[in-house]
Amino acid sequence: MPAQSAFTVDLDDKPEYQRILEGQPQTLGMRSGRVHLEPGKACGQHSTKNHEELLVFLAGRGELLIGADTRHPVGRGKVAYIPPETLHDVSNTGSEPLIYIYCVAPAGR
């Protein structure tokens, strides 16, 4: 599917990761997926490197850790932006699954 074509994707209700956008050639570089974190779990600290990232929280509640010590509460109805070269982690601090969509795109400089 060429990057110039518009399309839609159905979201799963399954309790697992769902790849949504896989980057080129499907897009011009954007990648995304639906993350399902069980209570007490985290996605694991990682860097955005030369990308920017958007997180859209659909269900549950948790915490977004930026760097070593900056914490933001997140959950249903919240959106978070993470700039390039930023270490971050998302953890589920609630009693229900934390479900969110991430979108990662190369940062233009």
C-alpha positions as CSV (number, residue, x, y, z in Angstrom):
1,M,0.0,0.0,0.0
2,P,1.7,3.3,-1.1
3,A,2.2,6.0,1.4
4,Q,0.0,8.4,-0.6
5,S,-3.1,6.2,-0.1
6,A,-5.6,6.9,2.8
7,F,-6.9,3.9,4.7
8,T,-8.5,2.9,7.9
9,V,-7.6,0.2,10.5
10,D,-9.9,-1.6,12.9
11,L,-8.7,-1.7,16.5
12,D,-8.7,-5.1,18.2
13,D,-10.3,-5.7,21.6
14,K,-7.7,-8.5,22.3
15,P,-5.5,-8.2,25.4
16,E,-2.3,-7.9,23.4
17,Y,-0.2,-5.6,21.3
18,Q,-1.7,-4.6,17.9
19,R,0.5,-3.1,15.2
20,I,-1.4,-0.4,13.4
21,L,1.1,1.5,11.1
22,E,4.4,-0.2,10.2
23,G,6.3,2.7,8.5
24,Q,7.5,2.7,4.9
25,P,6.1,1.8,2.4
26,Q,2.7,2.0,4.3
27,T,3.5,5.5,5.5
28,L,6.2,8.1,4.9
29,G,7.8,7.0,8.2
30,M,5.1,7.1,10.9
31,R,4.6,4.0,13.0
32,S,1.9,3.2,15.5
33,G,0.3,0.5,17.6
34,R,-2.2,-0.2,20.3
35,V,-0.6,-1.2,23.6
36,H,-2.4,-3.3,26.3
37,L,-0.7,-3.2,29.7
38,E,-1.9,-5.4,32.5
39,P,-1.9,-3.9,36.1
40,G,1.6,-3.6,37.5
41,K,3.3,-3.9,34.0
42,A,5.3,-1.3,32.1
43,C,6.3,-1.0,28.5
44,G,10.0,-0.5,29.5
45,Q,12.1,2.6,29.4
46,H,13.3,3.6,26.0
47,S,14.3,6.7,24.0
48,T,12.5,8.4,21.2
49,K,15.9,8.9,19.6
50,N,15.4,11.1,16.5
51,H,11.6,10.7,16.6
52,E,8.7,12.4,18.3
53,E,5.9,10.4,19.9
54,L,2.2,10.9,20.7
55,L,0.4,8.7,23.2
56,V,-3.4,8.6,23.3
57,F,-4.8,6.8,26.3
58,L,-8.1,4.9,25.8
59,A,-8.6,3.0,29.0
60,G,-7.2,2.5,32.5
61,R,-4.8,4.6,34.4
62,G,-1.1,4.7,34.8
63,E,2.0,6.8,34.9
64,L,4.3,8.3,32.3
65,L,7.9,8.5,33.5
66,I,10.1,11.0,31.6
67,G,13.8,10.7,32.2
68,A,14.7,9.4,35.7
69,D,12.3,11.3,37.8
70,T,9.5,13.3,36.1
71,R,6.2,11.6,36.5
72,H,2.8,12.4,34.8
73,P,-0.5,10.7,35.6
74,V,-2.1,9.3,32.5
75,G,-5.2,7.4,31.7
76,R,-8.4,7.4,29.7
77,G,-8.9,10.8,28.0
78,K,-5.3,11.9,28.3
79,V,-2.8,12.6,25.5
80,A,0.9,12.9,25.9
81,Y,3.6,14.3,23.6
82,I,7.2,13.1,23.9
83,P,9.9,15.1,22.1
84,P,12.9,13.6,20.3
85,E,15.9,12.3,22.4
86,T,13.7,11.6,25.4
87,L,13.9,8.6,27.7
88,H,10.4,7.5,28.8
89,D,8.4,4.6,30.2
90,V,4.6,4.0,30.7
91,S,3.4,1.9,33.6
92,N,0.0,0.7,34.6
93,T,-0.7,1.8,38.2
94,G,-4.4,0.9,38.2
95,S,-6.4,-2.3,38.7
96,E,-7.7,-2.5,35.0
97,P,-5.7,-2.8,31.8
98,L,-4.1,0.4,30.6
99,I,-4.7,0.7,26.8
100,Y,-3.2,3.4,24.6
101,I,-2.2,4.2,21.0
102,Y,1.3,5.4,20.3
103,C,2.3,7.2,17.1
104,V,6.0,7.7,16.3
105,A,7.3,9.8,13.4
106,P,10.7,11.0,12.4
107,A,11.3,14.5,13.7
108,G,12.0,17.1,11.0
109,R,14.9,19.4,11.8
